[in-house]
Amino acid sequence: MKQFVTLTEFKFNSFQSKLWAFFMMQFAHQSLSKVQGQEFYKLFGSGKSNFNPFPDWSTYAILQTWKSKEDATNFFEKSQLYKRYRQQSKQHKIIEMQPIQSRGLWNSKNPFRFKSSEISNTPSDSKIAVITRASIKPSKLLEFWKAVPNSQKPLQNAVDLIYTKGYGEVPFFEMATFSLWKSIEGLNKFAYQSQEHVNVIKKTRQINWYSEELFARFRVLDIKKITST
């Protein structure tokens, strides 16, 4: 059975709702850890634009992997936790995805299941999502964040990029990025033909910033945008 993945990004506008979302970074785990049919989850805060390390208090996200789409549907229809997030947020979007490639580790395991043929069987007109995450070595922390502004410049020239956002599990140390692309062709063009991007990857390997890292690609099945009433 193919794995089903959702990334739900919430936007909060009032001071009270932002404060609520901040505290839920701690208190939501009790409910999230017990969700039926869920195989893996991560609760994220986010950074300001251009992967600024300082928080964007208006944006939080939940990444979840599911045994089936039915399990995800059951969560979004019946979960009291999701209902509270929906009530508190001004708007949110649910990005439904299927893993097509993943390498590396996240907390000592690769949480994404896929068949090796998935990436070659992905329709050329399908939107593609990319998640990268890393645990930054404490000894490399200052050096890493000094390099971030230059490392993100290649994305500014990526014509096929639709959206990108930096997330954090643990501020400054446990970081992830999410990006959405028009097609796998556009993503590959950026990944393999952008000299700026290739140079960034080489520098990452040379400096050895990370104690653990993961790179995953997904076929985007649907994007649901929801405004709270």
DRENDO-1510 file (C-alpha; in Angstrom, 1 decimal, always signed):
<recs>
REC; n; res; u; v; w
REC; 1; MET; +0.0; +0.0; +0.0 .
REC; 2; LYS; +1.3; +3.4; -0.9 .
REC; 3; GLN; +2.2; +5.8; +1.9 .
REC; 4; PHE; +0.1; +8.9; +2.2 .
REC; 5; VAL; +1.7; +12.1; +3.6 .
REC; 6; THR; +0.2; +15.4; +4.6 .
REC; 7; LEU; +1.8; +18.7; +5.5 .
REC; 8; THR; -0.6; +21.1; +7.1 .
REC; 9; GLU; +0.5; +24.8; +7.4 .
REC; 10; PHE; -1.5; +27.1; +9.6 .
REC; 11; LYS; -1.5; +30.9; +9.6 .
REC; 12; PHE; -2.3; +32.8; +12.8 .
REC; 13; ASN; -3.0; +36.6; +12.9 .
REC; 14; SER; -4.0; +37.7; +16.4 .
REC; 15; PHE; -1.7; +37.9; +19.4 .
REC; 16; GLN; -3.8; +35.4; +21.3 .
REC; 17; SER; -3.8; +32.9; +18.5 .
REC; 18; LYS; -0.1; +33.2; +18.0 .
REC; 19; LEU; +0.5; +32.6; +21.7 .
REC; 20; TRP; -1.8; +29.6; +21.6 .
REC; 21; ALA; +0.1; +28.1; +18.6 .
REC; 22; PHE; +3.4; +28.7; +20.4 .
REC; 23; PHE; +2.3; +26.8; +23.5 .
REC; 24; MET; +0.9; +24.0; +21.3 .
REC; 25; MET; +4.4; +23.3; +20.2 .
REC; 26; GLN; +4.7; +21.6; +23.6 .
REC; 27; PHE; +1.1; +20.6; +24.4 .
REC; 28; ALA; +0.0; +19.2; +21.0 .
REC; 29; HIS; +2.4; +16.2; +21.3 .
REC; 30; GLN; +0.2; +14.4; +23.8 .
REC; 31; SER; -2.7; +14.2; +21.2 .
REC; 32; LEU; -0.5; +13.8; +18.1 .
REC; 33; SER; +1.4; +10.8; +19.5 .
REC; 34; LYS; -1.9; +8.9; +19.8 .
REC; 35; VAL; -3.4; +9.5; +16.3 .
REC; 36; GLN; -4.8; +6.3; +14.8 .
REC; 37; GLY; -3.3; +5.3; +11.5 .
REC; 38; GLN; -0.5; +7.8; +11.8 .
REC; 39; GLU; +3.0; +6.4; +11.3 .
REC; 40; PHE; +5.2; +9.5; +11.9 .
REC; 41; TYR; +4.7; +13.1; +12.7 .
REC; 42; LYS; +6.6; +16.3; +13.2 .
REC; 43; LEU; +5.4; +19.6; +14.7 .
REC; 44; PHE; +7.1; +22.7; +13.3 .
REC; 45; GLY; +7.5; +26.3; +14.1 .
REC; 46; SER; +8.8; +28.4; +11.2 .
REC; 47; GLY; +11.4; +31.0; +10.4 .
REC; 48; LYS; +11.1; +34.4; +8.7 .
REC; 49; SER; +11.5; +34.7; +4.9 .
REC; 50; ASN; +14.8; +33.7; +3.3 .
REC; 51; PHE; +15.4; +31.2; +6.0 .
REC; 52; ASN; +16.0; +33.8; +8.7 .
REC; 53; PRO; +16.8; +31.9; +11.9 .
REC; 54; PHE; +14.4; +34.1; +13.9 .
REC; 55; PRO; +10.8; +32.9; +14.3 .
REC; 56; ASP; +7.8; +33.7; +12.2 .
REC; 57; TRP; +5.2; +33.7; +15.0 .
REC; 58; SER; +2.4; +33.5; +12.5 .
REC; 59; THR; +3.2; +30.2; +10.8 .
REC; 60; TYR; +3.2; +26.7; +12.2 .
REC; 61; ALA; +3.0; +23.3; +10.5 .
REC; 62; ILE; +2.3; +19.6; +11.1 .
REC; 63; LEU; +3.9; +16.9; +8.9 .
REC; 64; GLN; +2.2; +13.5; +9.1 .
REC; 65; THR; +2.7; +10.1; +7.4 .
REC; 66; TRP; -0.3; +7.8; +7.2 .
REC; 67; LYS; -0.9; +4.1; +6.6 .
REC; 68; SER; -3.7; +5.1; +4.2 .
REC; 69; LYS; -5.5; +8.1; +2.9 .
REC; 70; GLU; -8.6; +7.0; +4.8 .
REC; 71; ASP; -6.6; +7.3; +8.1 .
REC; 72; ALA; -5.7; +10.9; +7.1 .
REC; 73; THR; -9.3; +11.7; +6.2 .
REC; 74; ASN; -10.5; +10.4; +9.5 .
REC; 75; PHE; -8.1; +12.7; +11.4 .
REC; 76; PHE; -9.1; +15.8; +9.5 .
REC; 77; GLU; -12.8; +15.0; +9.9 .
REC; 78; LYS; -12.9; +13.9; +13.5 .
REC; 79; SER; -9.8; +15.1; +15.4 .
REC; 80; GLN; -10.5; +17.5; +18.2 .
REC; 81; LEU; -6.9; +18.7; +17.9 .
REC; 82; TYR; -7.2; +19.6; +14.3 .
REC; 83; LYS; -10.6; +21.3; +15.0 .
REC; 84; ARG; -8.9; +23.5; +17.6 .
REC; 85; TYR; -6.1; +24.4; +15.2 .
REC; 86; ARG; -8.6; +25.2; +12.5 .
REC; 87; GLN; -10.6; +27.4; +14.9 .
REC; 88; GLN; -7.5; +29.3; +16.1 .
REC; 89; SER; -5.9; +29.9; +12.7 .
REC; 90; LYS; -7.0; +32.5; +10.2 .
REC; 91; GLN; -6.4; +30.1; +7.3 .
REC; 92; HIS; -4.5; +26.9; +6.5 .
REC; 93; LYS; -3.6; +24.6; +3.7 .
REC; 94; ILE; -3.3; +20.8; +3.6 .
REC; 95; ILE; -0.8; +19.5; +1.1 .
REC; 96; GLU; -1.4; +15.9; +0.2 .
REC; 97; MET; +1.6; +14.0; -1.1 .
REC; 98; GLN; +3.0; +10.6; -2.0 .
REC; 99; PRO; +6.7; +9.9; -1.4 .
REC; 100; ILE; +8.7; +9.1; -4.6 .
REC; 101; GLN; +12.3; +9.3; -3.3 .
REC; 102; SER; +13.9; +9.6; +0.1 .
REC; 103; ARG; +17.4; +9.2; +1.5 .
REC; 104; GLY; +19.0; +9.8; +4.8 .
REC; 105; LEU; +17.7; +9.7; +8.4 .
REC; 106; TRP; +15.3; +11.5; +10.6 .
REC; 107; ASN; +15.7; +10.6; +14.3 .
REC; 108; SER; +17.7; +7.5; +13.2 .
REC; 109; LYS; +15.1; +6.3; +10.6 .
REC; 110; ASN; +13.8; +7.1; +7.2 .
REC; 111; PRO; +10.0; +7.7; +7.8 .
REC; 112; PHE; +9.0; +7.7; +4.1 .
REC; 113; ARG; +8.0; +4.6; +2.3 .
REC; 114; PHE; +8.3; +4.4; -1.5 .
REC; 115; LYS; +9.1; +2.1; -4.4 .
REC; 116; SER; +12.2; +2.8; -6.5 .
REC; 117; SER; +10.0; +3.0; -9.6 .
REC; 118; GLU; +7.8; +5.8; -8.2 .
REC; 119; ILE; +10.1; +8.7; -9.4 .
REC; 120; SER; +10.3; +7.5; -13.0 .
REC; 121; ASN; +6.5; +6.9; -13.1 .
REC; 122; THR; +5.6; +10.4; -11.8 .
REC; 123; PRO; +3.7; +12.3; -14.5 .
REC; 124; SER; +5.7; +15.1; -16.0 .
REC; 125; ASP; +3.0; +17.7; -15.2 .
REC; 126; SER; +2.7; +16.8; -11.5 .
REC; 127; LYS; +3.8; +19.3; -8.9 .
REC; 128; ILE; +6.7; +18.1; -6.8 .
REC; 129; ALA; +7.4; +18.9; -3.1 .
REC; 130; VAL; +10.8; +18.6; -1.5 .
REC; 131; ILE; +11.6; +18.3; +2.2 .
REC; 132; THR; +15.1; +18.6; +3.5 .
REC; 133; ARG; +16.0; +18.4; +7.2 .
REC; 134; ALA; +19.1; +18.4; +9.2 .
REC; 135; SER; +20.4; +18.3; +12.8 .
REC; 136; ILE; +23.2; +20.9; +13.0 .
REC; 137; LYS; +26.3; +20.0; +15.0 .
REC; 138; PRO; +26.6; +22.4; +17.9 .
REC; 139; SER; +30.2; +23.1; +17.0 .
REC; 140; LYS; +29.1; +24.2; +13.5 .
REC; 141; LEU; +26.1; +26.3; +14.5 .
REC; 142; LEU; +27.5; +29.7; +14.1 .
REC; 143; GLU; +29.3; +28.9; +10.9 .
REC; 144; PHE; +26.1; +27.3; +9.5 .
REC; 145; TRP; +23.9; +30.4; +10.1 .
REC; 146; LYS; +26.5; +32.7; +8.8 .
REC; 147; ALA; +26.4; +30.8; +5.5 .
REC; 148; VAL; +22.6; +30.5; +5.2 .
REC; 149; PRO; +22.0; +33.9; +3.4 .
REC; 150; ASN; +24.4; +33.0; +0.6 .
REC; 151; SER; +23.2; +29.3; +0.5 .
REC; 152; GLN; +19.6; +30.4; -0.2 .
REC; 153; LYS; +20.5; +32.7; -3.1 .
REC; 154; PRO; +20.1; +30.0; -5.8 .
REC; 155; LEU; +16.4; +29.6; -4.8 .
REC; 156; GLN; +15.8; +33.2; -5.6 .
REC; 157; ASN; +16.6; +32.5; -9.3 .
REC; 158; ALA; +14.7; +29.2; -9.5 .
REC; 159; VAL; +11.9; +30.0; -12.1 .
REC; 160; ASP; +10.0; +26.8; -11.4 .
REC; 161; LEU; +9.8; +27.3; -7.7 .
REC; 162; ILE; +6.3; +27.9; -6.4 .
REC; 163; TYR; +6.8; +28.2; -2.7 .
REC; 164; THR; +9.4; +27.6; +0.0 .
REC; 165; LYS; +9.4; +27.8; +3.8 .
REC; 166; GLY; +11.9; +27.1; +6.5 .
REC; 167; TYR; +10.7; +25.1; +9.5 .
REC; 168; GLY; +12.2; +24.2; +12.9 .
REC; 169; GLU; +11.6; +21.4; +15.4 .
REC; 170; VAL; +14.2; +22.8; +17.8 .
REC; 171; PRO; +15.1; +26.5; +17.1 .
REC; 172; PHE; +18.5; +26.9; +15.5 .
REC; 173; PHE; +19.5; +23.2; +15.8 .
REC; 174; GLU; +16.8; +21.0; +14.2 .
REC; 175; MET; +15.9; +22.6; +10.8 .
REC; 176; ALA; +13.8; +21.6; +7.8 .
REC; 177; THR; +12.8; +23.2; +4.5 .
REC; 178; PHE; +9.8; +22.6; +2.4 .
REC; 179; SER; +9.7; +23.7; -1.3 .
REC; 180; LEU; +7.0; +23.3; -3.9 .
REC; 181; TRP; +7.9; +23.0; -7.6 .
REC; 182; LYS; +5.9; +23.2; -10.9 .
REC; 183; SER; +7.3; +19.9; -12.1 .
REC; 184; ILE; +10.0; +17.3; -11.6 .
REC; 185; GLU; +11.7; +18.6; -14.7 .
REC; 186; GLY; +11.9; +22.1; -13.2 .
REC; 187; LEU; +13.2; +20.7; -9.9 .
REC; 188; ASN; +15.9; +18.6; -11.7 .
REC; 189; LYS; +16.9; +21.6; -13.8 .
REC; 190; PHE; +17.5; +23.6; -10.6 .
REC; 191; ALA; +19.2; +20.7; -8.7 .
REC; 192; TYR; +21.6; +19.6; -11.4 .
REC; 193; GLN; +22.1; +22.6; -13.7 .
REC; 194; SER; +22.3; +25.5; -11.3 .
REC; 195; GLN; +26.0; +26.0; -10.6 .
REC; 196; GLU; +25.2; +28.1; -7.6 .
REC; 197; HIS; +23.2; +25.2; -6.1 .
REC; 198; VAL; +25.9; +22.6; -7.0 .
REC; 199; ASN; +28.5; +24.8; -5.2 .
REC; 200; VAL; +26.3; +25.0; -2.1 .
REC; 201; ILE; +26.0; +21.2; -2.0 .
REC; 202; LYS; +29.8; +20.8; -2.3 .
REC; 203; LYS; +30.4; +23.3; +0.5 .
REC; 204; THR; +27.9; +21.4; +2.7 .
REC; 205; ARG; +29.9; +18.2; +2.2 .
REC; 206; GLN; +33.2; +19.9; +2.8 .
REC; 207; ILE; +32.2; +21.7; +6.1 .
REC; 208; ASN; +30.2; +18.7; +7.4 .
REC; 209; TRP; +27.6; +20.8; +9.2 .
REC; 210; TYR; +25.2; +18.0; +10.0 .
REC; 211; SER; +25.0; +15.1; +12.5 .
REC; 212; GLU; +22.0; +13.8; +10.6 .
REC; 213; GLU; +20.2; +14.8; +7.4 .
REC; 214; LEU; +17.4; +13.7; +5.1 .
REC; 215; PHE; +16.3; +14.6; +1.6 .
REC; 216; ALA; +12.9; +13.5; +0.2 .
REC; 217; ARG; +10.8; +14.2; -2.9 .
REC; 218; PHE; +7.0; +13.8; -3.1 .
REC; 219; ARG; +4.4; +13.8; -5.9 .
REC; 220; VAL; +1.8; +16.4; -4.9 .
REC; 221; LEU; -1.7; +14.9; -5.1 .
REC; 222; ASP; -3.8; +17.9; -3.9 .
REC; 223; ILE; -3.5; +21.2; -2.1 .
REC; 224; LYS; -6.5; +22.2; +0.0 .
REC; 225; LYS; -6.7; +25.8; +1.1 .
REC; 226; ILE; -9.1; +26.5; +3.9 .
REC; 227; THR; -10.2; +29.8; +5.4 .
REC; 228; SER; -11.6; +29.7; +8.9 .
REC; 229; THR; -15.1; +31.2; +9.5 .
</recs>
